[in-house]
């Protein structure tokens, strides 16, 4: 994914810039995640272990503990299978049609202070392009596209997607419910990626 490729480059470029301005011995005041006084650090997967080790964290103190919400996703999926009325009520809450196949796209904002890789305009064009590619394969008559914004974003930012028939879903929606109601899941690198693995 773009985030996995460009975030380490972004961090390295920042370190090189600081070193060129302040000298090689300069240490940023921003601490490396996981490098504090803790004896142990729990992470969700091996990719995050690699990220922390590249940042200077001792691999011996890192343990992969998995994603804590797996059991919630399993419960929601099971409940929907056993209780059609509950599934229909939840779908209605999000304006999701069960008569079509639903494709959910999760936004990963790459234009925020934590991952400043794209400009807001580039982020919007990127999202519009993803939707366009999906729509080119999955016709409106058979598929609805759901677009779940990231908690750091606002729905208004994606107004152009709404105008094309995409159902933009707010930040407070339950990811477990949305995934259980969807037939296809598309996302960039995000912790939400680990929910559908068990579905």
NORMO-V997076 format. One record per residue. SS is DSSP state (h for helix, s for strand, l for the rest). Layout:
# NORMO-V997076
SS  SS
This chain:
# NORMO-V997076
l  h  h  h  h  h  h  h  h  h  h  h  h  h  h  h  h  h  h  h  h  h  l  l  l  l  l  l  l  l  l  l  l  l  l  l  l  l  l  l  s  s  s  l  l  h  h  h  h  h  h  h  h  h  l  l  l  l  h  h  h  s  s  s  l  l  l  l  l  h  h  h  h  h  h  h  h  h  h  h  h  h  l  h  h  h  h  h  h  h  h  h  h  l  l  l  l  l  l  l  s  s  s  s  s  s  l  l  l  l  s  s  l  l  s  s  l  l  l  h  h  h  h  h  h  h  h  h  h  h  h  h  h  h  h  h  h  l  l  l  l  l  s  s  s  s  s  s  l  l  l  l  l  l  h  h  h  h  h  h  h  h  l  l  l  l  s  s  s  l  l  l  l  l  h  h  h  h  h  h  l  l  l  s  s  s  s  l  l  l  h  h  h  h  l  h  h  h  l
